[in-house]
Amino acid sequence: MNLGSPSIRTRVFGTLLVVALAAMPRGVGAGDPDLVFRTIKTEHFRVHYHQGLEALARKAASICEEVHDEMTVLFGWEVPGPIEVILTDGTDSANGSARVLYRPEIRLYATGPELESAL
């Protein structure tokens, strides 16, 4: 069997992927199944948050809208459609991330930085 062949590699990879997904416990990758998410919609953003974070989500939505026009002028471009903001409290790490593939998305963690943190 020549594993160098693209069709063989594709079949081997596909088989391994199916086996890995079948062996994965239910809910892996989806986060805590007990969390109930809600969404705050503003003119330019959709802020998604789970129970316990409503006040923080409202503050985040307000800040996002406050800086939107300034950032649009600064960059000379406006994101078409709403920007997804996901606010979660599932880690002790303070940080977040952003990506633009598929839809513009900002992920924020509700944990504040430690005193020694560069953040």
PyMOL CGO cylinders between C-alpha atoms (Angstrom):
from pymol import cmd
from pymol.cgo import CYLINDER

trace = [
    CYLINDER, 0.00, 0.00, 0.00, 1.45, 3.36, -1.03, 0.3, 1, 1, 1, 1, 1, 1,
    CYLINDER, 1.45, 3.36, -1.03, 0.44, 5.99, 1.56, 0.3, 1, 1, 1, 1, 1, 1,
    CYLINDER, 0.44, 5.99, 1.56, 1.95, 8.62, -0.70, 0.3, 1, 1, 1, 1, 1, 1,
    CYLINDER, 1.95, 8.62, -0.70, -1.08, 8.44, -2.98, 0.3, 1, 1, 1, 1, 1, 1,
    CYLINDER, -1.08, 8.44, -2.98, -3.49, 11.37, -2.39, 0.3, 1, 1, 1, 1, 1, 1,
    CYLINDER, -3.49, 11.37, -2.39, -6.58, 9.14, -2.54, 0.3, 1, 1, 1, 1, 1, 1,
    CYLINDER, -6.58, 9.14, -2.54, -5.15, 6.69, 0.03, 0.3, 1, 1, 1, 1, 1, 1,
    CYLINDER, -5.15, 6.69, 0.03, -4.11, 9.55, 2.34, 0.3, 1, 1, 1, 1, 1, 1,
    CYLINDER, -4.11, 9.55, 2.34, -7.59, 11.06, 2.06, 0.3, 1, 1, 1, 1, 1, 1,
    CYLINDER, -7.59, 11.06, 2.06, -9.26, 7.76, 2.95, 0.3, 1, 1, 1, 1, 1, 1,
    CYLINDER, -9.26, 7.76, 2.95, -6.91, 7.11, 5.88, 0.3, 1, 1, 1, 1, 1, 1,
    CYLINDER, -6.91, 7.11, 5.88, -7.39, 10.64, 7.21, 0.3, 1, 1, 1, 1, 1, 1,
    CYLINDER, -7.39, 10.64, 7.21, -11.18, 10.41, 6.77, 0.3, 1, 1, 1, 1, 1, 1,
    CYLINDER, -11.18, 10.41, 6.77, -11.31, 7.09, 8.61, 0.3, 1, 1, 1, 1, 1, 1,
    CYLINDER, -11.31, 7.09, 8.61, -9.19, 8.40, 11.50, 0.3, 1, 1, 1, 1, 1, 1,
    CYLINDER, -9.19, 8.40, 11.50, -11.37, 11.52, 11.73, 0.3, 1, 1, 1, 1, 1, 1,
    CYLINDER, -11.37, 11.52, 11.73, -14.58, 9.49, 11.90, 0.3, 1, 1, 1, 1, 1, 1,
    CYLINDER, -14.58, 9.49, 11.90, -13.12, 7.19, 14.57, 0.3, 1, 1, 1, 1, 1, 1,
    CYLINDER, -13.12, 7.19, 14.57, -11.90, 10.16, 16.63, 0.3, 1, 1, 1, 1, 1, 1,
    CYLINDER, -11.90, 10.16, 16.63, -15.27, 11.93, 16.43, 0.3, 1, 1, 1, 1, 1, 1,
    CYLINDER, -15.27, 11.93, 16.43, -17.16, 8.76, 17.34, 0.3, 1, 1, 1, 1, 1, 1,
    CYLINDER, -17.16, 8.76, 17.34, -14.93, 8.22, 20.38, 0.3, 1, 1, 1, 1, 1, 1,
    CYLINDER, -14.93, 8.22, 20.38, -15.28, 11.79, 21.60, 0.3, 1, 1, 1, 1, 1, 1,
    CYLINDER, -15.28, 11.79, 21.60, -17.48, 12.24, 24.69, 0.3, 1, 1, 1, 1, 1, 1,
    CYLINDER, -17.48, 12.24, 24.69, -20.77, 14.04, 24.09, 0.3, 1, 1, 1, 1, 1, 1,
    CYLINDER, -20.77, 14.04, 24.09, -20.51, 17.82, 24.43, 0.3, 1, 1, 1, 1, 1, 1,
    CYLINDER, -20.51, 17.82, 24.43, -16.74, 18.08, 23.88, 0.3, 1, 1, 1, 1, 1, 1,
    CYLINDER, -16.74, 18.08, 23.88, -15.95, 21.30, 22.08, 0.3, 1, 1, 1, 1, 1, 1,
    CYLINDER, -15.95, 21.30, 22.08, -19.36, 22.77, 22.83, 0.3, 1, 1, 1, 1, 1, 1,
    CYLINDER, -19.36, 22.77, 22.83, -18.40, 23.94, 26.33, 0.3, 1, 1, 1, 1, 1, 1,
    CYLINDER, -18.40, 23.94, 26.33, -20.47, 23.46, 29.46, 0.3, 1, 1, 1, 1, 1, 1,
    CYLINDER, -20.47, 23.46, 29.46, -23.87, 22.03, 28.44, 0.3, 1, 1, 1, 1, 1, 1,
    CYLINDER, -23.87, 22.03, 28.44, -25.49, 23.68, 31.50, 0.3, 1, 1, 1, 1, 1, 1,
    CYLINDER, -25.49, 23.68, 31.50, -24.74, 27.19, 30.26, 0.3, 1, 1, 1, 1, 1, 1,
    CYLINDER, -24.74, 27.19, 30.26, -27.65, 29.07, 28.74, 0.3, 1, 1, 1, 1, 1, 1,
    CYLINDER, -27.65, 29.07, 28.74, -26.58, 31.77, 26.31, 0.3, 1, 1, 1, 1, 1, 1,
    CYLINDER, -26.58, 31.77, 26.31, -28.43, 34.99, 25.54, 0.3, 1, 1, 1, 1, 1, 1,
    CYLINDER, -28.43, 34.99, 25.54, -27.70, 37.72, 22.99, 0.3, 1, 1, 1, 1, 1, 1,
    CYLINDER, -27.70, 37.72, 22.99, -27.72, 41.50, 23.18, 0.3, 1, 1, 1, 1, 1, 1,
    CYLINDER, -27.72, 41.50, 23.18, -28.15, 43.02, 19.72, 0.3, 1, 1, 1, 1, 1, 1,
    CYLINDER, -28.15, 43.02, 19.72, -26.88, 46.51, 18.99, 0.3, 1, 1, 1, 1, 1, 1,
    CYLINDER, -26.88, 46.51, 18.99, -26.56, 48.39, 15.71, 0.3, 1, 1, 1, 1, 1, 1,
    CYLINDER, -26.56, 48.39, 15.71, -23.17, 46.83, 14.82, 0.3, 1, 1, 1, 1, 1, 1,
    CYLINDER, -23.17, 46.83, 14.82, -22.67, 43.96, 17.30, 0.3, 1, 1, 1, 1, 1, 1,
    CYLINDER, -22.67, 43.96, 17.30, -24.25, 40.82, 18.69, 0.3, 1, 1, 1, 1, 1, 1,
    CYLINDER, -24.25, 40.82, 18.69, -22.93, 40.15, 22.20, 0.3, 1, 1, 1, 1, 1, 1,
    CYLINDER, -22.93, 40.15, 22.20, -23.44, 36.54, 23.30, 0.3, 1, 1, 1, 1, 1, 1,
    CYLINDER, -23.44, 36.54, 23.30, -23.13, 35.74, 27.01, 0.3, 1, 1, 1, 1, 1, 1,
    CYLINDER, -23.13, 35.74, 27.01, -24.20, 33.09, 29.50, 0.3, 1, 1, 1, 1, 1, 1,
    CYLINDER, -24.20, 33.09, 29.50, -26.04, 33.41, 32.80, 0.3, 1, 1, 1, 1, 1, 1,
    CYLINDER, -26.04, 33.41, 32.80, -24.24, 35.48, 35.39, 0.3, 1, 1, 1, 1, 1, 1,
    CYLINDER, -24.24, 35.48, 35.39, -22.63, 37.79, 32.83, 0.3, 1, 1, 1, 1, 1, 1,
    CYLINDER, -22.63, 37.79, 32.83, -25.54, 40.02, 31.80, 0.3, 1, 1, 1, 1, 1, 1,
    CYLINDER, -25.54, 40.02, 31.80, -24.22, 43.22, 33.44, 0.3, 1, 1, 1, 1, 1, 1,
    CYLINDER, -24.22, 43.22, 33.44, -20.77, 42.68, 31.93, 0.3, 1, 1, 1, 1, 1, 1,
    CYLINDER, -20.77, 42.68, 31.93, -22.31, 41.90, 28.52, 0.3, 1, 1, 1, 1, 1, 1,
    CYLINDER, -22.31, 41.90, 28.52, -24.33, 45.13, 28.59, 0.3, 1, 1, 1, 1, 1, 1,
    CYLINDER, -24.33, 45.13, 28.59, -21.16, 47.08, 29.44, 0.3, 1, 1, 1, 1, 1, 1,
    CYLINDER, -21.16, 47.08, 29.44, -19.24, 45.31, 26.63, 0.3, 1, 1, 1, 1, 1, 1,
    CYLINDER, -19.24, 45.31, 26.63, -22.03, 46.09, 24.14, 0.3, 1, 1, 1, 1, 1, 1,
    CYLINDER, -22.03, 46.09, 24.14, -21.96, 49.76, 25.16, 0.3, 1, 1, 1, 1, 1, 1,
    CYLINDER, -21.96, 49.76, 25.16, -18.17, 50.00, 24.81, 0.3, 1, 1, 1, 1, 1, 1,
    CYLINDER, -18.17, 50.00, 24.81, -18.22, 48.23, 21.43, 0.3, 1, 1, 1, 1, 1, 1,
    CYLINDER, -18.22, 48.23, 21.43, -20.74, 50.72, 20.05, 0.3, 1, 1, 1, 1, 1, 1,
    CYLINDER, -20.74, 50.72, 20.05, -18.84, 53.68, 21.56, 0.3, 1, 1, 1, 1, 1, 1,
    CYLINDER, -18.84, 53.68, 21.56, -15.63, 52.82, 19.71, 0.3, 1, 1, 1, 1, 1, 1,
    CYLINDER, -15.63, 52.82, 19.71, -17.18, 51.51, 16.48, 0.3, 1, 1, 1, 1, 1, 1,
    CYLINDER, -17.18, 51.51, 16.48, -17.43, 54.84, 14.64, 0.3, 1, 1, 1, 1, 1, 1,
    CYLINDER, -17.43, 54.84, 14.64, -13.94, 55.91, 15.73, 0.3, 1, 1, 1, 1, 1, 1,
    CYLINDER, -13.94, 55.91, 15.73, -12.40, 52.62, 14.54, 0.3, 1, 1, 1, 1, 1, 1,
    CYLINDER, -12.40, 52.62, 14.54, -14.31, 52.79, 11.24, 0.3, 1, 1, 1, 1, 1, 1,
    CYLINDER, -14.31, 52.79, 11.24, -12.86, 56.26, 10.56, 0.3, 1, 1, 1, 1, 1, 1,
    CYLINDER, -12.86, 56.26, 10.56, -9.38, 55.23, 11.73, 0.3, 1, 1, 1, 1, 1, 1,
    CYLINDER, -9.38, 55.23, 11.73, -9.24, 52.19, 9.42, 0.3, 1, 1, 1, 1, 1, 1,
    CYLINDER, -9.24, 52.19, 9.42, -11.29, 53.71, 6.60, 0.3, 1, 1, 1, 1, 1, 1,
    CYLINDER, -11.29, 53.71, 6.60, -13.46, 50.59, 6.42, 0.3, 1, 1, 1, 1, 1, 1,
    CYLINDER, -13.46, 50.59, 6.42, -16.57, 49.19, 8.07, 0.3, 1, 1, 1, 1, 1, 1,
    CYLINDER, -16.57, 49.19, 8.07, -17.25, 45.53, 8.70, 0.3, 1, 1, 1, 1, 1, 1,
    CYLINDER, -17.25, 45.53, 8.70, -20.32, 44.46, 6.71, 0.3, 1, 1, 1, 1, 1, 1,
    CYLINDER, -20.32, 44.46, 6.71, -22.96, 42.97, 8.97, 0.3, 1, 1, 1, 1, 1, 1,
    CYLINDER, -22.96, 42.97, 8.97, -22.81, 42.50, 12.71, 0.3, 1, 1, 1, 1, 1, 1,
    CYLINDER, -22.81, 42.50, 12.71, -19.64, 41.60, 14.60, 0.3, 1, 1, 1, 1, 1, 1,
    CYLINDER, -19.64, 41.60, 14.60, -20.07, 38.64, 16.94, 0.3, 1, 1, 1, 1, 1, 1,
    CYLINDER, -20.07, 38.64, 16.94, -18.78, 39.16, 20.49, 0.3, 1, 1, 1, 1, 1, 1,
    CYLINDER, -18.78, 39.16, 20.49, -18.69, 36.07, 22.72, 0.3, 1, 1, 1, 1, 1, 1,
    CYLINDER, -18.69, 36.07, 22.72, -18.28, 36.68, 26.43, 0.3, 1, 1, 1, 1, 1, 1,
    CYLINDER, -18.28, 36.68, 26.43, -17.51, 33.65, 28.60, 0.3, 1, 1, 1, 1, 1, 1,
    CYLINDER, -17.51, 33.65, 28.60, -16.34, 32.88, 32.11, 0.3, 1, 1, 1, 1, 1, 1,
    CYLINDER, -16.34, 32.88, 32.11, -14.91, 29.39, 31.71, 0.3, 1, 1, 1, 1, 1, 1,
    CYLINDER, -14.91, 29.39, 31.71, -11.25, 30.06, 32.45, 0.3, 1, 1, 1, 1, 1, 1,
    CYLINDER, -11.25, 30.06, 32.45, -9.03, 31.65, 35.08, 0.3, 1, 1, 1, 1, 1, 1,
    CYLINDER, -9.03, 31.65, 35.08, -6.96, 33.22, 32.32, 0.3, 1, 1, 1, 1, 1, 1,
    CYLINDER, -6.96, 33.22, 32.32, -7.45, 36.86, 31.41, 0.3, 1, 1, 1, 1, 1, 1,
    CYLINDER, -7.45, 36.86, 31.41, -7.34, 37.45, 27.68, 0.3, 1, 1, 1, 1, 1, 1,
    CYLINDER, -7.34, 37.45, 27.68, -9.37, 36.95, 24.56, 0.3, 1, 1, 1, 1, 1, 1,
    CYLINDER, -9.37, 36.95, 24.56, -9.00, 36.53, 20.83, 0.3, 1, 1, 1, 1, 1, 1,
    CYLINDER, -9.00, 36.53, 20.83, -10.37, 37.69, 17.52, 0.3, 1, 1, 1, 1, 1, 1,
    CYLINDER, -10.37, 37.69, 17.52, -10.76, 36.13, 14.10, 0.3, 1, 1, 1, 1, 1, 1,
    CYLINDER, -10.76, 36.13, 14.10, -12.30, 37.08, 10.81, 0.3, 1, 1, 1, 1, 1, 1,
    CYLINDER, -12.30, 37.08, 10.81, -12.85, 33.74, 9.09, 0.3, 1, 1, 1, 1, 1, 1,
    CYLINDER, -12.85, 33.74, 9.09, -16.50, 33.06, 8.28, 0.3, 1, 1, 1, 1, 1, 1,
    CYLINDER, -16.50, 33.06, 8.28, -17.74, 35.97, 10.41, 0.3, 1, 1, 1, 1, 1, 1,
    CYLINDER, -17.74, 35.97, 10.41, -15.91, 38.68, 12.36, 0.3, 1, 1, 1, 1, 1, 1,
    CYLINDER, -15.91, 38.68, 12.36, -15.70, 37.40, 15.94, 0.3, 1, 1, 1, 1, 1, 1,
    CYLINDER, -15.70, 37.40, 15.94, -14.28, 38.71, 19.20, 0.3, 1, 1, 1, 1, 1, 1,
    CYLINDER, -14.28, 38.71, 19.20, -14.01, 36.27, 22.12, 0.3, 1, 1, 1, 1, 1, 1,
    CYLINDER, -14.01, 36.27, 22.12, -13.60, 37.81, 25.57, 0.3, 1, 1, 1, 1, 1, 1,
    CYLINDER, -13.60, 37.81, 25.57, -12.93, 36.09, 28.88, 0.3, 1, 1, 1, 1, 1, 1,
    CYLINDER, -12.93, 36.09, 28.88, -14.67, 37.60, 31.91, 0.3, 1, 1, 1, 1, 1, 1,
    CYLINDER, -14.67, 37.60, 31.91, -11.64, 37.08, 34.14, 0.3, 1, 1, 1, 1, 1, 1,
    CYLINDER, -11.64, 37.08, 34.14, -9.53, 40.10, 35.05, 0.3, 1, 1, 1, 1, 1, 1,
    CYLINDER, -9.53, 40.10, 35.05, -5.73, 39.98, 34.75, 0.3, 1, 1, 1, 1, 1, 1,
    CYLINDER, -5.73, 39.98, 34.75, -3.53, 39.19, 37.75, 0.3, 1, 1, 1, 1, 1, 1,
    CYLINDER, -3.53, 39.19, 37.75, -1.61, 42.06, 39.35, 0.3, 1, 1, 1, 1, 1, 1,
    CYLINDER, -1.61, 42.06, 39.35, 1.70, 41.01, 37.73, 0.3, 1, 1, 1, 1, 1, 1,
    CYLINDER, 1.70, 41.01, 37.73, 0.12, 40.58, 34.28, 0.3, 1, 1, 1, 1, 1, 1,
    CYLINDER, 0.12, 40.58, 34.28, 1.26, 42.63, 31.29, 0.3, 1, 1, 1, 1, 1, 1,
    CYLINDER, 1.26, 42.63, 31.29, -2.41, 42.92, 30.32, 0.3, 1, 1, 1, 1, 1, 1,
]
cmd.load_cgo(trace, "trace")
